[in-house]
Amino acid sequence: MRRENAVLVLVVTLQAEDNLISPLLPGFACPLNQVFGQNR
């Protein structure tokens, strides 16, 4: 979600096989299935 004009707007929908990354944390990557406990 991103805030635009005081309204949250959906930017992207992630799946369990995706990785969570951040430009603020270079080299950081965390598989979403580890975050939410869904092993496929």
C-alpha positions in Angstrom: 0.0 0.0 0.0 1.1 3.5 -0.7 -0.5 6.7 0.5 -1.7 9.1 -2.2 -3.8 12.1 -1.3 -4.6 10.7 2.1 -5.8 7.4 0.5 -4.1 4.0 0.6 -3.5 2.6 -2.9 -2.6 -1.0 -3.6 0.8 -1.0 -5.4 1.5 -4.7 -5.7 0.2 -8.1 -4.5 2.9 -10.5 -3.3 2.8 -14.3 -3.3 4.3 -16.8 -0.9 7.2 -17.5 -3.3 8.2 -13.8 -3.5 11.0 -12.2 -1.5 10.7 -9.1 0.7 13.5 -6.7 -0.2 14.2 -3.1 0.7 16.4 -0.4 -0.9 17.0 0.8 2.7 18.7 -2.5 3.6 21.1 -3.4 0.8 21.5 -7.2 0.5 18.5 -8.0 2.6 16.0 -10.5 1.2 13.5 -12.6 3.1 11.2 -15.2 1.5 7.6 -14.4 2.4 6.9 -18.0 3.0 9.2 -17.8 6.0 7.5 -14.6 7.3 4.0 -16.2 7.1 4.9 -19.8 7.7 3.6 -21.2 4.5 6.0 -23.8 3.1 5.2 -25.0 -0.4 
